């Protein structure tokens, strides 16, 4: 009881200590003439608009004004919100490519973050590079960005010798907001990422231990006139695909297929959206990159399908990353017991209602239906997810989730179901220093048993010089989340780290921005055997250089593993270490990433030391060359040598592959990668051509091929396994 009181007092004190900060304010008034998006800023409306200037640094320091300043302005008319900026910078730019939705931190950009509901948790992100390349996204959890969100908006850039000018028009129907009878205000911030001098700057100051993306520090935009109603927002996105494929291992003939389907986006209210999909096809989505697997548990691969990513935080942010009750990749992807591989399952149709009811309430409803596959022994399944979120205090929230999966087998009157119901309390202080979470989830199955729940408590503290993170989680041995990601069950876990950050002064500060050092730990207690099954601990140090390079080292790392089941540490099919044995081993791990602003840059990871009852030597690198502004050529290589004593297997694992990301123009893009992986005896080729012939309307041509990497059971190296080619048209039609 005393421990519970202490925990409650800690959380209460965190809530009470929330600091209030004085926000910067910019007024927005209606334009007095028509705005032409040309990068000129010649209209009278821009001359009369208030200026958001005096940008301050976020990096390398947060106590100085920006070396290269920015002047931002805002205005509006009945259809669009207009934003402009004069970005002072010599006519020498660093950009990754001409492709839309470029990687974060890879290019010089001006961007704006908009929080219409002023909850400092959810907002919109719009960015433009000096080459007028766009990127948009949705912000959730205050500083997390989902760049998969696509919508129509306009921008234009004009380049000069000592500055560049950007002009942006965002349709109001693209945004989600509500009009108040009086005193309409939105939170907003204007930001720059200037790689030329490695400077990040913002209008509303953001401490350097936070990203400029963090909307907890946004300023305020006061409307002199009420914003206009956003109007009807209905879009229909039909598609057609033509594909051909052949499986050489089965000896099947070439299969040809023609499919039709589409999506619809319907604005129910200005802040509530209905998404409908019929016979969806995700042929244009890039295949998963292969990973050398040394784990005893399932690996996590991120969701790449746009339908599931938009508003994904409302459904997928419950629990923790490895105790997640809803993981959208379980829909449309399933493991077949016939071939023991993950395969695509056709989705018949689905619908999702998501958004805001008001400033304090968010709601999400999703239902998806997949088809049956008798050949692969996969049933038709129905998935239902309900999420409800209530904002508490300033930036915290209380959430509720219900997940239901029903498997429908032909010839059976009853279905097999799995359900999870739970609640999460997520803490976030106004000043951003404190965040945390407490949750409890319970699974419901036809066979009821004990230990069908999971729970956790996590608390993080982030200040300029001190960081602390700790979480304690429990997963019952009978907890099942069939639509979630829970790679292991039956454990009590405590993990955390402490970091002390030093900011050098004098001559050293010209080379090094910060040094962080501290311990980290991770302990698993098996609740079935009632013993510690895994733990690791180390002292880690990170050096962040002024030129953007980083060096990390994990010293004195100790690992302990108790095997509850037989396991081959090489994952190569050799003799397994017996269950009931334990191993303690030591290693050193090093990470280095070079200056990301140069045309050639790379990162390097190395590991050396003991591994179970043997030794391990591992090196992994990614080398990149920027063909500015065409794109990136890169090479990924991962070599791992595992030496185990006889009679156990030793292994040399090699995963290597080049990658090309090229943009021939602002509308035509080509990406391809080749991967050689001897661990799974596979060579994979994936190539994708994209032509954006109209805004948010595309033609894709995708080719995939798989070969054997080595001779195996009568098959020869580089003999084909299967191949496929797909052509897909999509068209975005506004109604």
Secondary structure per residue as TSV (DSSP state, phi and psi in degrees):
chain	resnum	aa	ss	phi	psi
A	1	X	-	360.0	-39.1
A	2	X	H	-63.2	-38.9
A	3	X	H	-65.2	-40.1
A	4	X	H	-62.5	-41.3
A	5	X	H	-62.8	-39.3
A	6	X	H	-64.4	-45.3
A	7	X	H	-60.6	-44.2
A	8	X	H	-62.4	-39.5
A	9	X	H	-64.9	-38.3
A	10	X	H	-62.8	-48.8
A	11	X	H	-64.3	-37.3
A	12	X	H	-66.4	-41.3
A	13	X	H	-66.2	-33.5
A	14	X	H	-62.9	-43.7
A	15	X	H	-67.4	-37.7
A	16	X	H	-72.8	-29.8
A	17	X	T	-82.3	3.2
A	18	X	-	-53.6	127.8
A	19	X	-	-95.1	147.1
A	20	X	-	-103.3	131.2
A	21	X	-	-112.5	147.1
A	22	X	-	-78.1	120.1
A	23	X	-	-88.1	147.4
A	24	X	-	-74.5	148.1
A	25	X	E	-129.4	134.8
A	26	X	E	-127.6	138.1
A	27	X	E	-93.6	143.4
A	28	X	E	-121.9	130.3
A	29	X	-	-129.3	161.6
A	30	X	B	-68.8	143.9
A	31	X	-	-67.9	148.4
A	32	X	S	-101.6	-4.8
A	33	X	S	-147.0	172.6
A	34	X	-	-76.0	132.0
A	35	X	-	-91.6	124.7
A	36	X	-	-103.4	125.8
A	37	X	-	-81.5	91.8
A	38	X	S	-137.3	1.2
A	39	X	S	75.7	14.0
A	40	X	-	-92.7	-36.5
A	41	X	-	57.6	38.9
A	42	X	-	-91.5	-9.2
A	43	X	S	-71.8	150.8
A	44	X	H	-63.3	-29.9
A	45	X	H	-60.3	-37.9
A	46	X	H	-71.0	-35.2
A	47	X	H	-67.7	-29.1
A	48	X	H	-94.0	-9.0
A	49	X	S	-72.5	146.4
A	50	X	-	-65.2	150.1
A	51	X	E	-106.4	129.4
A	52	X	E	-98.5	101.3
A	53	X	-	-126.1	-157.2
A	54	X	-	51.9	50.2
A	55	X	-	-62.0	144.9
A	56	X	E	-114.4	152.6
A	57	X	E	-70.3	144.1
A	58	X	E	-106.6	-31.1
A	59	X	E	-149.5	140.0
A	60	X	S	-79.7	-17.2
A	61	X	-	-127.8	163.8
A	62	X	S	-122.2	20.1
A	63	X	S	-117.1	11.4
A	64	X	S	-132.1	159.4
A	65	X	B	-74.9	155.8
A	66	X	-	-66.0	139.7
A	67	X	S	-67.8	-40.8
A	68	X	S	-110.9	108.4
A	69	X	-	-81.9	167.6
A	70	X	E	-139.3	142.0
A	71	X	E	-122.6	112.5
A	72	X	E	-106.5	148.4
A	73	X	E	-138.0	157.8
A	74	X	E	-138.6	145.8
A	75	X	E	-157.3	-179.5
A	76	X	E	-159.6	163.3
A	77	X	-	-132.8	-159.7
A	78	X	S	-72.9	-14.7
A	79	X	S	-115.6	-33.8
A	80	X	E	-130.6	151.1
A	81	X	E	-95.0	126.7
A	82	X	E	-108.9	136.3
A	83	X	E	-133.1	135.1
A	84	X	E	-134.1	159.5
A	85	X	E	-153.4	139.4
A	86	X	E	-102.8	113.9
A	87	X	E	-106.2	107.9
A	88	X	E	-78.6	122.8
A	89	X	-	-173.7	137.2
A	90	X	-	-58.8	155.7
A	91	X	S	-75.4	62.5
A	92	X	-	-143.3	109.1
A	93	X	-	-116.7	155.6
A	94	X	-	-118.4	116.7
A	95	X	-	-135.8	150.2
A	96	X	S	-76.6	-47.3
A	97	X	-	-167.3	-176.0
A	98	X	S	-94.4	8.8
A	99	X	-	-85.2	138.6
A	100	X	S	-63.6	155.4
A	101	X	S	57.4	50.7
A	102	X	-	-65.3	163.7
A	103	X	-	-68.7	143.3
A	104	X	T	-59.3	138.8
A	105	X	T	75.3	7.7
A	106	X	S	-98.8	-10.7
A	107	X	S	-143.8	156.0
A	108	X	-	-65.1	131.3
A	109	X	E	-149.5	157.0
A	110	X	E	-110.7	133.2
A	111	X	E	-141.8	157.8
A	112	X	E	-126.8	139.9
A	113	X	E	-115.4	131.4
A	114	X	E	-124.8	129.3
A	115	X	E	-124.9	83.8
A	116	X	T	-63.2	-30.9
A	117	X	T	-90.9	-4.5
A	118	X	-	57.6	35.0
A	119	X	-	-92.8	-5.8
A	120	X	S	59.4	23.6
A	121	X	S	-125.1	-36.5
A	122	X	-	-129.0	137.9
A	123	X	E	-165.9	-169.8
A	124	X	E	-119.0	151.8
A	125	X	E	-132.7	127.9
A	126	X	E	-133.4	127.0
A	127	X	E	-132.5	149.1
A	128	X	E	-141.2	137.0
A	129	X	E	-94.8	169.6
A	130	X	T	-62.6	-14.3
A	131	X	T	-95.9	12.4
A	132	X	-	62.2	38.3
A	133	X	-	-94.1	130.0
A	134	X	E	-98.0	154.7
A	135	X	E	-150.6	132.4
A	136	X	E	-131.0	160.6
A	137	X	E	-168.3	172.2
A	138	X	E	-109.0	134.7
A	139	X	E	-99.0	132.9
A	140	X	E	-137.8	161.7
A	141	X	T	56.7	21.9
A	142	X	T	88.2	-36.1
A	143	X	T	-148.1	9.7
A	144	X	E	-94.5	139.1
A	145	X	E	-117.7	129.2
A	146	X	E	-107.9	105.8
A	147	X	T	-87.9	6.8
A	148	X	T	-79.8	-14.7
A	149	X	-	-67.7	125.5
A	150	X	-	-117.9	140.3
A	151	X	-	-159.2	167.6
A	152	X	-	-89.8	127.9
A	153	X	-	-157.8	164.2
A	154	X	E	-118.3	152.7
A	155	X	E	-154.2	158.2
A	156	X	E	-147.6	146.9
A	157	X	E	-130.3	138.6
A	158	X	E	-122.8	128.4
A	159	X	E	-104.8	136.5
A	160	X	-	-127.6	174.3
A	161	X	S	-66.8	-34.3
A	162	X	S	-119.9	5.9
A	163	X	E	-165.6	164.9
A	164	X	E	-131.3	148.6
A	165	X	E	-116.6	132.5
A	166	X	E	-120.8	139.7
A	167	X	E	-130.3	130.1
A	168	X	E	-128.5	138.9
A	169	X	E	-125.2	116.9
A	170	X	E	-111.6	113.4
A	171	X	E	-59.1	138.2
A	172	X	G	-62.1	-29.4
A	173	X	G	-72.3	-11.4
A	174	X	G	-75.8	-29.2
A	175	X	S	-90.7	166.0
A	176	X	-	-119.2	120.0
A	177	X	-	-163.2	167.8
A	178	X	-	-127.4	145.1
A	179	X	-	-92.7	126.6
A	180	X	-	-92.9	152.1
A	181	X	S	-57.3	-31.7
A	182	X	S	-153.0	165.0
A	183	X	-	56.2	56.0
A	184	X	-	-78.5	125.5
A	185	X	E	-140.8	139.9
A	186	X	E	-120.2	154.4
A	187	X	E	-89.4	141.1
A	188	X	E	-152.8	151.9
A	189	X	E	-146.5	146.5
A	190	X	E	-113.7	134.0
A	191	X	E	-139.3	154.9
A	192	X	E	-129.0	143.0
A	193	X	E	-120.7	110.8
A	194	X	E	-114.6	96.5
A	195	X	T	-74.2	-19.7
A	196	X	T	-57.4	-44.0
A	197	X	T	-113.3	11.6
A	198	X	T	54.5	55.8
A	199	X	E	-126.2	132.2
A	200	X	E	-111.8	132.7
A	201	X	E	-140.3	156.1
A	202	X	E	-142.2	157.0
A	203	X	S	-73.4	-56.4
A	204	X	S	-86.3	120.7
A	205	X	-	-58.2	139.3
A	206	X	-	-126.0	123.0
A	207	X	-	-56.8	148.8
A	208	X	T	-72.2	-10.6
A	209	X	T	-84.6	5.9
A	210	X	S	-125.4	156.3
A	211	X	-	-77.6	147.1
A	212	X	T	-59.3	-19.1
A	213	X	T	-68.5	-18.4
A	214	X	-	-68.0	113.1
A	215	X	G	-83.0	2.8
A	216	X	G	-65.1	-21.0
A	217	X	G	-107.9	11.3
A	218	X	-	-60.1	150.1
A	219	X	E	-81.3	-166.2
A	220	X	E	-123.4	141.8
A	221	X	E	-117.6	112.7
A	222	X	E	-95.9	130.2
A	223	X	E	-87.4	117.3
A	224	X	S	-68.7	-35.0
A	225	X	S	-118.5	147.6
A	226	X	-	-60.0	142.6
A	227	X	-	-64.8	149.6
A	228	X	-	-73.1	159.2
A	229	X	-	-58.7	139.7
A	230	X	-	-68.1	-19.6
A	231	X	-	82.1	177.8
A	232	X	-	-70.6	134.0
A	233	X	-	-127.3	91.9
A	234	X	E	-128.1	126.2
A	235	X	E	-131.6	138.3
A	236	X	E	-116.5	131.0
A	237	X	E	-126.3	83.1
A	238	X	E	-76.3	161.0
A	239	X	E	-143.4	159.6
A	240	X	E	-141.2	135.9
A	241	X	E	-126.3	146.3
A	242	X	E	-128.7	126.8
A	243	X	E	-139.7	158.2
A	244	X	E	-141.5	141.3
A	245	X	E	-148.7	158.2
A	246	X	E	-148.2	134.0
A	247	X	E	-105.9	107.8
A	248	X	T	-75.7	-26.0
A	249	X	T	-71.6	-37.3
A	250	X	T	-84.1	-14.2
A	251	X	T	72.0	21.4
A	252	X	-	-77.7	149.6
A	253	X	-	-70.2	170.0
A	254	X	-	-63.3	130.0
A	255	X	E	-102.1	130.9
A	256	X	E	-115.3	143.4
A	257	X	E	-145.6	143.0
A	258	X	E	-129.0	123.5
A	259	X	E	-128.0	150.2
A	260	X	E	-128.5	150.1
A	261	X	E	-178.5	-167.2
A	262	X	E	171.1	173.1
A	263	X	E	-122.6	158.7
A	264	X	E	-137.1	137.9
A	265	X	E	-118.3	120.2
A	266	X	E	-125.8	120.9
A	267	X	E	-80.2	103.1
A	268	X	E	-69.1	-46.5
A	269	X	E	-134.1	173.1
A	270	X	T	-58.7	-17.0
A	271	X	T	-127.0	10.5
A	272	X	E	-132.1	126.4
A	273	X	E	-124.2	140.3
A	274	X	E	-109.8	124.3
A	275	X	E	-111.5	129.9
A	276	X	E	-124.5	137.1
A	277	X	E	-132.6	139.0
A	278	X	E	-126.7	123.5
A	279	X	S	49.2	54.6
A	280	X	-	-66.1	149.6
A	281	X	-	-132.2	132.0
A	282	X	-	-118.6	36.8
A	283	X	T	-63.0	-27.9
A	284	X	T	-80.6	-8.9
A	285	X	S	-73.5	133.9
A	286	X	-	-63.7	138.9
A	287	X	-	-69.7	160.4
A	288	X	-	-65.5	140.4
A	289	X	-	-75.8	137.3
A	290	X	-	-73.4	151.8
A	291	X	-	-133.6	137.4
A	292	X	-	-67.9	120.1
A	293	X	-	-102.8	111.9
A	294	X	-	-112.3	11.0
A	295	X	-	-93.0	156.8
A	296	X	S	-87.5	-3.7
A	297	X	S	-125.7	169.0
A	298	X	-	-61.7	138.0
A	299	X	-	-88.0	151.9
A	300	X	-	-94.9	130.1
A	301	X	-	-122.4	132.3
A	302	X	-	-70.9	154.9
A	303	X	-	-70.5	135.4
A	304	X	-	-120.7	-6.0
A	305	X	-	-87.1	124.8
A	306	X	H	-61.0	-37.4
A	307	X	H	-57.6	-36.0
A	308	X	H	-88.5	-18.7
A	309	X	H	-82.0	-36.9
A	310	X	T	-62.6	128.9
A	311	X	T	59.3	25.5
A	312	X	H	-65.1	-25.3
A	313	X	H	-64.0	-32.1
A	314	X	H	-65.5	-31.5
A	315	X	H	-100.7	-39.0
A	316	X	H	-101.6	4.3
A	317	X	-	-96.5	11.4
A	318	X	S	-80.9	151.3
A	319	X	S	71.2	-153.9
A	320	X	B	-115.7	175.6
A	321	X	T	-60.6	-32.2
A	322	X	T	-111.3	12.1
A	323	X	B	-137.4	68.2
A	324	X	B	-109.8	119.3
A	325	X	S	-72.7	-19.2
A	326	X	-	-135.7	119.7
A	327	X	-	-129.5	110.8
A	328	X	G	-63.5	-18.6
A	329	X	G	-67.5	-12.3
A	330	X	G	-73.1	-14.1
A	331	X	S	-96.0	119.5
A	332	X	S	85.9	-2.7
A	333	X	E	-135.2	127.7
A	334	X	E	-149.5	156.2
A	335	X	E	-91.9	121.0
A	336	X	E	-83.2	129.1
A	337	X	T	-71.0	-13.6
A	338	X	T	-76.4	-49.1
A	339	X	T	-107.9	-2.3
A	340	X	T	55.1	41.6
A	341	X	E	-137.5	155.1
A	342	X	E	-78.1	127.6
A	343	X	E	-128.3	162.0
A	344	X	E	-78.4	137.5
A	345	X	-	-115.1	125.7
A	346	X	-	-59.7	133.4
A	347	X	E	-96.0	123.0
A	348	X	E	-74.1	-52.0
A	349	X	E	-167.2	166.7
A	350	X	E	-166.5	162.4
A	351	X	E	-145.1	148.9
A	352	X	E	-142.7	125.8
A	353	X	E	-110.2	122.0
A	354	X	E	-149.9	152.1
A	355	X	E	142.3	-153.3
A	356	X	E	-109.5	140.8
A	357	X	S	-87.7	-37.6
A	358	X	S	-161.0	-165.4
A	359	X	S	-60.4	-32.1
A	360	X	S	-101.6	-18.2
A	361	X	E	-117.1	133.3
A	362	X	E	-121.9	146.8
A	363	X	E	-136.5	146.9
A	364	X	E	-142.1	128.0
A	365	X	E	-130.0	130.0
A	366	X	E	-138.5	138.3
A	367	X	E	-140.0	128.6
A	368	X	E	-133.2	143.0
A	369	X	E	-124.7	126.0
A	370	X	E	-107.4	160.5
A	371	X	-	-90.9	163.5
A	372	X	-	-87.3	147.6
A	373	X	B	-129.1	101.6
A	374	X	T	-67.5	-35.4
A	375	X	T	-62.0	-41.1
A	376	X	T	-95.5	3.3
A	377	X	T	56.2	48.0
A	378	X	B	-117.3	126.0
A	379	X	-	-77.6	161.9
A	380	X	E	-68.5	140.1
A	381	X	E	-133.5	144.2
A	382	X	E	-116.0	132.8
A	383	X	E	-118.9	129.6
A	384	X	E	-129.9	131.2
A	385	X	E	-132.1	131.6
A	386	X	E	-125.2	126.6
A	387	X	E	-130.4	138.7
A	388	X	E	-136.5	134.1
A	389	X	E	-133.5	129.9
A	390	X	E	-119.1	122.3
A	391	X	E	-71.7	136.2
A	392	X	E	-125.3	148.6
A	393	X	T	54.2	-134.5
A	394	X	T	-93.1	-49.5
A	395	X	T	-133.8	10.8
A	396	X	E	-94.5	167.6
A	397	X	E	-154.2	158.8
A	398	X	E	-117.5	125.8
A	399	X	E	-121.6	151.3
A	400	X	E	-128.9	140.6
A	401	X	E	-138.3	144.1
A	402	X	E	-134.9	124.9
A	403	X	E	-123.1	131.5
A	404	X	E	-134.5	131.1
A	405	X	E	-125.4	126.0
A	406	X	E	-117.8	120.0
A	407	X	E	-94.7	126.2
A	408	X	E	-110.8	110.1
A	409	X	-	-96.2	136.1
A	410	X	T	-62.1	133.5
A	411	X	T	84.6	2.0
A	412	X	-	-115.9	139.4
A	413	X	S	-79.1	-26.1
A	414	X	S	-109.8	157.0
A	415	X	-	-107.3	159.3
A	416	X	E	-99.9	127.4
A	417	X	E	-127.8	158.0
A	418	X	E	-140.9	129.9
A	419	X	E	-131.3	145.3
A	420	X	E	-131.6	131.1
A	421	X	E	-127.7	140.2
A	422	X	E	-168.9	176.8
A	423	X	E	-142.5	140.8
A	424	X	E	-125.6	135.5
A	425	X	E	-109.1	119.7
A	426	X	E	-110.3	125.0
A	427	X	E	-101.5	134.9
A	428	X	E	-149.9	118.0
A	429	X	-	-77.0	159.1
A	430	X	T	-63.4	-36.8
A	431	X	T	-84.9	1.7
A	432	X	S	79.5	-4.0
A	433	X	S	-75.2	-33.9
A	434	X	E	-110.7	136.7
A	435	X	E	-151.5	156.0
A	436	X	E	-172.7	-178.0
A	437	X	E	-158.5	143.3
A	438	X	E	-130.4	133.1
A	439	X	E	-145.3	159.7
A	440	X	E	-141.6	125.4
A	441	X	E	-126.3	142.5
A	442	X	E	-129.7	133.7
A	443	X	E	-99.4	147.5
A	444	X	E	-126.3	123.5
A	445	X	E	-132.8	166.0
A	446	X	S	-58.2	-32.2
A	447	X	S	-103.3	107.7
A	448	X	-	-81.2	139.6
A	449	X	-	-149.7	173.7
A	450	X	S	-79.9	172.7
A	451	X	-	57.8	41.1
A	452	X	-	-102.8	41.6
A	453	X	E	-141.3	163.3
A	454	X	E	-136.1	151.0
A	455	X	E	-156.5	160.1
A	456	X	E	-163.5	157.9
A	457	X	E	-136.0	128.4
A	458	X	E	-132.0	140.2
A	459	X	E	-140.2	129.0
A	460	X	E	-124.2	143.4
A	461	X	E	-129.6	130.6
A	462	X	E	-134.7	105.0
A	463	X	-	-119.6	179.7
A	464	X	S	-62.1	-40.1
A	465	X	S	-114.9	-7.6
A	466	X	E	-140.2	132.9
A	467	X	E	-129.8	142.1
A	468	X	E	-143.5	136.7
A	469	X	E	-143.7	133.0
A	470	X	E	-151.0	139.7
A	471	X	E	-141.3	142.7
A	472	X	E	-123.1	126.3
A	473	X	E	-132.5	154.4
A	474	X	E	-137.9	130.0
A	475	X	E	-126.3	118.6
A	476	X	-	-66.6	154.0
A	477	X	T	-67.4	-20.5
A	478	X	T	-110.2	14.2
A	479	X	-	-73.5	128.6
A	480	X	-	-128.9	126.3
A	481	X	-	-129.0	84.9
A	482	X	T	-65.7	-21.4
A	483	X	T	-104.8	14.3
A	484	X	S	-115.8	-172.9
A	485	X	B	-122.7	101.6
A	486	X	-	-136.8	86.7
A	487	X	-	-67.9	-21.0
A	488	X	-	-145.0	155.6
A	489	X	-	-134.7	168.3
A	490	X	S	72.0	52.6
A	491	X	E	-151.2	158.5
A	492	X	E	-117.6	128.0
A	493	X	E	-129.3	141.6
A	494	X	E	-131.3	127.0
A	495	X	E	-138.2	152.5
A	496	X	E	-178.4	177.3
A	497	X	E	-156.7	156.0
A	498	X	E	-128.2	133.9
A	499	X	E	-131.6	135.0
A	500	X	E	-113.6	124.4
A	501	X	E	-107.2	130.9
A	502	X	E	-113.9	133.9
A	503	X	-	-109.9	106.3
A	504	X	-	-60.7	157.5
A	505	X	-	-125.5	168.8
A	506	X	G	71.5	-145.7
A	507	X	G	-63.4	-33.6
A	508	X	G	-64.5	-31.7
A	509	X	G	-66.9	-19.1
A	510	X	G	-72.0	-21.2
A	511	X	T	-107.4	-37.0
A	512	X	E	-117.1	127.9
A	513	X	E	-83.4	-44.0
A	514	X	E	-158.2	156.4
A	515	X	E	-130.5	126.3
A	516	X	E	-119.5	134.1
A	517	X	E	-142.4	146.4
A	518	X	E	167.5	169.7
A	519	X	E	-86.9	157.5
A	520	X	E	-140.5	155.9
A	521	X	E	-153.6	159.9
A	522	X	E	-157.5	118.8
A	523	X	E	-129.2	129.5
A	524	X	E	-112.0	128.4
A	525	X	E	-112.8	116.8
A	526	X	E	-76.0	120.5
A	527	X	T	-79.2	-16.4
A	528	X	T	-79.3	-51.6
A	529	X	T	-86.7	-12.2
A	530	X	T	57.9	48.0
A	531	X	E	-142.0	162.0
A	532	X	E	-73.1	122.4
A	533	X	E	-99.3	-28.3
A	534	X	E	-149.9	143.5
A	535	X	E	-157.7	152.5
A	536	X	E	-146.4	151.8
A	537	X	E	-154.7	148.4
A	538	X	E	-162.1	169.1
A	539	X	E	-106.8	123.4
A	540	X	E	-115.4	149.0
A	541	X	E	-136.4	142.2
A	542	X	E	-132.3	132.4
A	543	X	E	-116.4	120.6
A	544	X	E	-105.6	113.3
A	545	X	E	-84.9	157.7
A	546	X	T	-65.9	-25.1
A	547	X	T	-86.9	9.1
A	548	X	S	89.8	-2.3
A	549	X	-	-72.8	155.4
A	550	X	E	-136.9	142.5
A	551	X	E	-130.3	127.6
A	552	X	E	-128.3	143.4
A	553	X	E	-142.3	137.2
A	554	X	E	-109.9	106.1
A	555	X	E	-97.5	152.1
A	556	X	E	53.0	36.4
A	557	X	E	-73.0	126.3
A	558	X	E	-116.1	132.5
A	559	X	E	-121.2	143.7
A	560	X	E	-132.6	133.8
A	561	X	E	-136.8	127.4
A	562	X	E	-108.8	120.7
A	563	X	-	-83.7	116.7
A	564	X	S	-87.8	-9.7
A	565	X	S	-147.9	155.7
A	566	X	-	-57.8	146.5
A	567	X	B	-152.9	134.9
A	568	X	-	-99.8	108.8
A	569	X	T	-61.1	-19.3
A	570	X	T	-88.6	-11.1
A	571	X	-	50.6	39.5
A	572	X	S	-115.8	10.9
A	573	X	S	83.5	16.7
A	574	X	-	-87.3	-171.8
A	575	X	-	-60.3	134.0
A	576	X	-	-92.5	145.9
A	577	X	B	-65.3	139.7
A	578	X	-	-73.3	151.1
A	579	X	T	-66.4	150.5
A	580	X	T	88.6	1.8
A	581	X	-	-103.9	153.8
A	582	X	E	-126.8	154.3
A	583	X	E	-142.2	137.4
A	584	X	E	-122.8	128.5
A	585	X	E	-144.0	151.7
A	586	X	E	-118.0	150.9
A	587	X	E	-158.5	168.3
A	588	X	E	-124.9	136.8
A	589	X	E	-127.7	139.2
A	590	X	E	-132.6	139.2
A	591	X	E	-129.5	139.8
A	592	X	E	-145.1	132.7
A	593	X	E	-123.5	135.3
A	594	X	-	-83.9	-178.1
A	595	X	-	-60.2	112.6
A	596	X	T	-75.8	-6.3
A	597	X	T	-88.7	-14.0
A	598	X	S	-83.1	161.3
A	599	X	S	-65.1	-34.4
A	600	X	E	-106.9	123.1
A	601	X	E	-146.3	161.1
A	602	X	E	-155.9	165.2
A	603	X	E	-132.6	154.5
A	604	X	E	-140.9	131.9
A	605	X	E	-125.8	139.7
A	606	X	E	-140.5	147.1
A	607	X	E	-140.6	133.3
A	608	X	E	-145.4	138.7
A	609	X	E	149.9	-158.8
A	610	X	E	-81.7	156.9
A	611	X	E	-152.2	109.9
A	612	X	T	51.6	-119.4
A	613	X	T	-99.5	19.7
A	614	X	E	-140.0	-146.4
A	615	X	E	-133.3	159.4
A	616	X	E	-137.5	140.4
A	617	X	E	-133.0	123.0
A	618	X	E	-140.5	139.5
A	619	X	E	-140.1	136.4
A	620	X	E	-136.9	135.5
A	621	X	E	-144.1	150.5
A	622	X	E	-128.9	117.6
A	623	X	E	-108.3	132.9
A	624	X	E	-127.2	143.1
A	625	X	E	-128.6	124.5
A	626	X	E	-90.8	116.8
A	627	X	E	-94.7	73.5
A	628	X	T	-66.3	133.1
A	629	X	T	-99.5	22.8
A	630	X	T	-72.4	-42.6
A	631	X	E	161.6	-155.2
A	632	X	E	-129.8	136.0
A	633	X	E	-113.5	128.7
A	634	X	E	-137.5	161.3
A	635	X	E	-135.5	121.9
A	636	X	E	-102.2	134.1
A	637	X	E	-142.9	133.6
A	638	X	E	-138.6	116.2
A	639	X	E	-120.5	128.4
A	640	X	E	-130.6	127.3
A	641	X	E	-113.2	120.1
A	642	X	E	-115.7	120.9
A	643	X	E	-109.7	114.8
A	644	X	-	-117.8	148.6
A	645	X	-	-68.6	152.2
A	646	X	T	-60.8	140.6
A	647	X	T	-98.0	16.6
A	648	X	S	-82.7	156.1
A	649	X	-	-69.8	140.4
A	650	X	-	-103.2	162.3
A	651	X	E	-152.1	144.7
A	652	X	E	-113.4	108.9
A	653	X	E	-104.7	126.4
A	654	X	E	-127.7	126.6
A	655	X	E	-130.4	115.2
A	656	X	E	-142.8	143.9
A	657	X	E	-171.0	134.5
A	658	X	E	-83.1	158.7
A	659	X	E	-142.3	139.5
A	660	X	E	-125.3	124.7
A	661	X	E	-122.1	104.5
A	662	X	E	-123.7	144.0
A	663	X	E	-124.6	113.6
A	664	X	S	-79.2	-22.5
A	665	X	S	-160.6	-172.1
A	666	X	S	-73.9	-4.3
A	667	X	S	-125.8	-10.7
A	668	X	E	-123.6	122.4
A	669	X	E	-131.6	147.7
A	670	X	E	-137.2	130.6
A	671	X	E	-136.1	141.0
A	672	X	E	-152.4	148.5
A	673	X	E	-146.3	151.1
A	674	X	E	-123.1	133.8
A	675	X	E	-130.0	127.2
A	676	X	E	-106.4	119.4
A	677	X	E	-133.1	104.0
A	678	X	T	-79.4	-12.6
A	679	X	T	-67.2	-38.5
A	680	X	T	-110.7	12.7
A	681	X	T	51.9	58.2
A	682	X	E	-145.2	139.8
A	683	X	E	-118.0	125.0
A	684	X	E	-120.1	133.5
A	685	X	E	-120.5	129.6
A	686	X	E	-134.5	124.0
A	687	X	E	-130.5	139.0
A	688	X	E	-140.3	125.8
A	689	X	E	-109.2	129.9
A	690	X	E	-125.7	130.1
A	691	X	E	-121.8	112.2
A	692	X	E	-89.8	88.2
A	693	X	E	-78.1	-19.1
A	694	X	E	-145.4	162.8
A	695	X	T	-54.7	125.2
A	696	X	T	58.5	23.1
A	697	X	E	-125.7	131.2
A	698	X	E	-137.7	155.8
A	699	X	E	-117.6	129.4
A	700	X	E	-118.8	140.7
A	701	X	E	-127.6	115.2
A	702	X	E	-123.0	131.8
A	703	X	E	-126.0	131.6
A	704	X	E	-130.6	147.3
A	705	X	E	-150.3	140.1
A	706	X	E	-128.5	137.1
A	707	X	E	-131.3	164.5
A	708	X	-	-76.3	137.7
A	709	X	S	-82.7	-29.5
A	710	X	S	-141.6	165.2
A	711	X	-	-62.0	137.6
A	712	X	B	-161.1	117.5
A	713	X	T	49.4	49.4
A	714	X	T	89.4	-9.0
A	715	X	B	-95.4	147.9
A	716	X	-	-102.1	153.7
A	717	X	T	-57.1	135.2
A	718	X	T	67.1	19.3
A	719	X	-	-79.0	138.4
A	720	X	E	-67.1	139.7
A	721	X	E	-98.8	-53.5
A	722	X	E	-162.3	159.5
A	723	X	E	-152.4	157.3
A	724	X	E	-153.9	151.2
A	725	X	E	-135.4	137.0
A	726	X	E	-134.7	134.8
A	727	X	E	-115.3	134.1
A	728	X	E	-138.9	132.1
A	729	X	E	-110.1	134.1
A	730	X	E	-127.5	149.1
A	731	X	E	-140.1	127.3
A	732	X	E	-95.2	115.6
A	733	X	E	-118.2	115.7
A	734	X	E	-86.2	132.8
A	735	X	-	-103.8	360.0
